[in-house]
Amino acid sequence: MTNFRRALLEVLFVALFAVTSSTAFAQAGNRPLAQTPPMGWNSWNKFGCGVSEQLIRETADAIVSSGMKDAGYQYVNIDDCWQVSRDAQGTIVADATGFPSGIKALADYVHSKGLKLGVYTDAGRLTCQKRPGSLDHELQDVKTYAGWTVDYVKIDWCHAEGLDAETQYVKFRDAIAQAGRPIVFSICNWGVKAPWTWGPHTGNLWRTTGDISDHYDRMSVIGFSQNGLEKFAGPGHWNDPDMLEVGNGGMKRDEYLTHMSLWALLAAPLLAGNDLRTMNAETKEILTNPEIIAVDQDAKGAQGHRVWDEGPLEIWVKPLADGSNAVGLFNRGESELKITLDFKMLGIAGPARLRDLWKHQDVGSTQGSYSSQVPKHGVMLLRVSK
Ligand code: GAL
């Protein structure tokens, strides 16, 4: 082979590697990841730094016994505080008090339940809780996670002063491709530097805002502010308005129904953030409603958007794979109010068939429009077809 042909082949090989490695985060091993929004659980909202292998094992058990696994919840994600230091080789070390058996043994346990394990790190020097971050250890850490058979990594953005988010997160994307294990890549930089513009070719999901809390005001400000981001989401790459607070006790039932309905319409990741070992029947019913989850997980992968608003009332629509629409009638006001859905908002000229997805009831077929009373801070979530 001439030197010229060898050089040409090398250039082609490098170009091919660059293309395949940039998509490999979603395609590793020919198994595309996150083709629907990831579903699972994360320790942060309820437990903060109180994480341990016992909590993770018991949560995995509860996901199975509660019916959450059957409903589609799959990832069991440890958030901040599992890591304490680095050893002499720079390898990240798990807290031996909380995780005496180590993360690999925990991954084996979670896998034995038919579930997947996630861990957390930070692109900066330290995590938000001042544990070692992954700056300058990107490839080493991802290889460590892959060696532990971890399936999901959330990467935060604390202590990252002076760094460029896209540049740093691309390092993790390439590290995941190089490590060669399918690992869902969750970017958590709170919407800094518009991650929806570079997230789709970098990770599988990216946070769009600061942290949620277990209050209606905070949840609704985040959820209802997502309008306009729908064009950036799709199979393999999702906007992430943060994890669920359902069941943590700070909101009323109608408010949690709004939270869950809005997240489903937004094709948001559904990461429960409550104590699954002790949740009551009402929480379980909200988290596992199959008709709501079907909206979130719909194969079309379209993120919903607002089609109408007036005062405290909003109507959001998510187009579904079968040609029907999921429609949320939201009342953000302080008293019960009537909301009217005009079928023209959905491009339907004649009559439409409606189903109430929370009540599992067909509402029937009506001509032109449909009106319903909606409680304060509440929602009616419908499936509407011609
Ligand atoms: C925040 C992040 C939260 C949680 C927390 C842990 O930056 O948005 O979801 O991970 O750090 O310290």
Residues whose N, C-alpha, C, O or C-beta is under 5 A from the ligand:
A	BS01	GAL	W44 D79 D80 C128 Q129 D156 D211
